[in-house]
Amino acid sequence: MAKTSVIERNKKRELLVAKHAATRAALKAILANPATSDSEFFDAQRRLAKLPRNSSKIRIRNRCSLTGRPRAYIGKFGLSRLTFRELANSGQLPGVTKASW
């Protein structure tokens, strides 16, 4: 089980990303537009830099929804490989069967 503080920090980042997503997208659109004047470009760049760093989507860490484990994350299920294996073997994941050949 991951430390509670680390899990909560990640949740806080998710909230910040959701809060600033529209602003960040608008500023990035200005930066990507080749018809933008230099003054608008630099103004958008400055405003983007003033947003909180944790409002960037790249700073969110994928974590297991049950244990909070940050590594070996299976995105389709939202679980780590260890938790996935336990739940699959006990038959608690619908549609998942053990492979045999």
C-alpha positions in Angstrom: 0.0 0.0 0.0 1.4 3.4 -1.0 1.7 6.2 1.5 -1.6 8.1 2.0 0.1 11.4 1.6 1.4 10.5 -1.9 -2.0 9.2 -3.0 -3.7 12.5 -1.7 -1.0 14.6 -3.5 -1.9 12.8 -6.8 -5.6 13.5 -6.2 -4.9 17.1 -5.6 -3.0 17.2 -8.9 -6.0 15.6 -10.7 -8.3 18.4 -9.3 -5.8 21.1 -10.4 -5.6 19.6 -13.9 -9.4 19.6 -14.2 -9.7 23.2 -12.9 -7.1 24.7 -15.3 -7.7 22.4 -18.3 -9.7 25.0 -20.4 -7.3 27.8 -19.7 -4.3 25.7 -20.5 -5.9 24.4 -23.8 -6.8 28.0 -24.9 -3.2 29.2 -24.2 -1.7 26.3 -26.0 -3.9 26.9 -29.0 -2.6 30.5 -29.2 1.0 29.2 -29.0 0.4 26.6 -31.8 -1.3 29.0 -34.2 1.3 30.3 -36.7 -0.8 33.4 -37.4 -0.3 34.6 -33.8 1.6 37.9 -33.5 4.8 38.0 -31.4 3.2 40.0 -28.6 0.3 37.7 -28.3 2.6 34.7 -28.4 4.8 36.0 -25.6 1.8 37.1 -23.5 0.3 33.6 -23.8 3.6 32.0 -23.0 3.9 34.2 -19.9 0.3 33.4 -18.7 1.0 29.6 -19.3 4.1 29.8 -17.1 2.1 31.5 -14.3 -0.3 28.5 -14.0 0.5 26.1 -11.3 3.0 23.4 -12.3 0.8 20.7 -10.9 -2.0 21.7 -13.3 -0.2 20.1 -16.1 -1.6 16.7 -17.1 1.8 15.1 -17.4 2.4 15.4 -13.6 -0.4 12.9 -12.8 0.9 9.5 -11.9 -1.2 6.4 -12.8 -1.9 4.5 -9.6 -3.7 1.3 -8.7 -7.2 2.3 -7.5 -7.1 -0.2 -4.6 -3.6 -0.1 -3.3 -2.1 3.1 -4.8 0.9 1.2 -6.3 2.5 3.5 -8.9 4.3 0.8 -11.0 3.0 -2.0 -13.2 -0.3 -0.2 -13.8 -2.8 -1.8 -16.2 -4.8 1.1 -17.6 -7.8 -0.9 -18.9 -8.6 -2.0 -15.4 -7.1 0.8 -13.3 -5.2 -1.8 -11.2 -1.6 -2.8 -10.6 -0.5 -6.2 -11.9 -0.5 -7.7 -8.4 -4.0 -6.6 -7.6 -5.2 -7.6 -11.0 -3.8 -11.1 -10.6 -5.4 -11.5 -7.2 -8.8 -10.4 -8.4 -8.7 -12.3 -11.6 -7.7 -15.6 -9.9 -10.5 -15.2 -7.4 -13.0 -14.5 -10.3 -13.9 -11.0 -9.2 -13.1 -9.4 -12.6 -15.9 -10.2 -15.1 -14.8 -11.5 -18.5 -11.2 -12.2 -17.4 -10.1 -15.8 -17.7 -6.7 -17.4 -17.2 -5.0 -18.2 -20.5 -4.2 -21.8 -21.2 -2.8 -23.5 -24.3 
